[in-house]
Amino acid sequence: MKPSEVTTVCLVLAAGASSRMGQAKQLLELNGQPLVERMGCLALEAGFDAVVVVTGARRAAIEAVLPEFMYTVHNPNWAKGMGSSVHAGLSLAIRLFPELQYSGFILTDQPYLNSALLRNMLRQLQQGSAPGIAAHYNGTLGVPAIFRAGLFPELLALDGHKGAKSILHKYQEALQSIPFPGGVFDLDFPEDWARFIGKGDSG
C-alpha cells in the first residue's frame, strides 16, 4: 500500500527502559516472536494499514528485530514519559501518511491483547461518530485506544508521563469503549512474565 493510501495507522509505544523488568520487555519472546514485533503484527492482522513503532531506550535492539514493513521512529525524549512517545509517533505518521484518519495506540506489555479486539475497536469507531474508542478494564478507560484525526492536535500536544490518559479522561463521556478484561494484566516485573508464561495462554 502506498503511503498516500494509508488512512489507519497503529503506533506501538516501545520506548521505555523496562527498568523494573530487568531486561527489555519489548524483546521478551512469545512463541519465538518478540513482543514488540507481535504487537505490530496484531495491528496489521486487525486491519490497520500501517504500523509505526516508537523506540527509545532500547532503540538498536528493538529495530534489529522488526520486519522491514514496519516503520520506526526514535524518541530521544523517551525518559520524559509516554506523552513524548505519542508525540513522536503521531508526528511521523502524519508526515508519512497525508490521508491519515485514525491512529491507534498500543503497548508491548499487555500480553493478552489480540487482533480480534483491535479489529472490533477499529470497526466500531469507523461505523460510528465518536472521536475515539478505548479499552475498558479495571473500572476505567485505557489502551489500546484509537482516535480520529480530530483529536490529533491534542495528542500532539501531550508531554510527560500521562500519555493519552488525559485525553481519555477528558473525553470519556464521548468515547466509545469495549471490554478488555485482560488489559488489567501487564508486564512490569519478572514475576509477571513468569506468571503469564506459566498459564500457557496468550489470550
Secondary structure, 3 states (H helix, E strand, C coil): CCHHHCCEEEEEEECCCCCCCCCCHHHCEECCEEHHHHHHHHHHHCCCCEEEEEECCCHHHHHHHCCCCCEEEECCCHHHCHHHHHHHHHHHHHHHCCCCCEEEEEECCCCCCCHHHHHHHHHHHHHCCCCEEEEEECCEEEEEEEEEHHHHHHHHCCCCCCCCHHHHHHCCCCCEEEECHHHHCCCCCHHHHHHHHHHCCCC
